Amino acid sequence: MTLITTRHGDITAQRVDAIVNAANRAMRGGGGVDGAIHRAGGRAILDDCIARFPHGLDTGDAGWTTAGDLPARWVIHTVGPNHAAGERDRRLLESCYRRSLEVADELGATSIAFPLISAGIYAWPLDDAIDAAVETISRADTGLEEIRLVSFTAATHERVRARVEL
């Protein structure tokens, strides 16, 4: 059975098999979680993104790279919908979680850490972003033993924790 846990902290410090990156379509680094993962993981992540994803990724899809200097084995990059730019199909957001879990299973990962996809600069409404994450992960058929939802702020962590504990 998969255990869903919550953590308040820095996703780049999570000791798990795979860390999920809320990437942009170009897969060349960016701001927010994406920038933090690229900075902490080093150049190896960017080099692997360029080699594996020369044309980037579509919204809702996911793929993996090395984790570079991170304490994980892999980074699973997923491109969330940009709510602020009018991409408001929740199925794309749910697909990010589903596809990331599928990639993790293909890799043989047993633990994974997710940020809230699209809830930062892409401005997905926070409560719906939390619901999409928890609902999609809870329904997933996966071999993962632990799935962490990591929140950078204490306030967001409390909201995620309350939703997971329902």
Salt bridges, closest charged atoms under 4 A:
ASP34 OD1 - HIS38 NE2 3.45
ASP47 OD1 - ARG43 NE 2.62
ASP48 OD1 - ARG52 NE 3.14
ASP61 OD1 - ARG99 NE 2.89
GLU87 OE2 - ARG25 NH2 2.08
ASP89 OD2 - ARG91 NH2 2.96
GLU94 OE2 - ARG90 NH1 2.88
GLU102 OE1 - ARG99 NH1 2.79
ASP127 OD1 - ARG159 NH2 2.72
ASP128 OD1 - ARG90 NE 3.02
ASP131 OD1 - ARG163 NE 2.74
GLU135 OE1 - ARG90 NH2 3.26
GLU135 OE2 - ARG163 NH2 3.36
GLU146 OE2 - ARG7 NH2 3.90
GLU146 OE2 - ARG148 NE 2.91
GLU158 OE1 - ARG161 NH2 2.45
GLU165 OE1 - ARG161 NH1 2.91
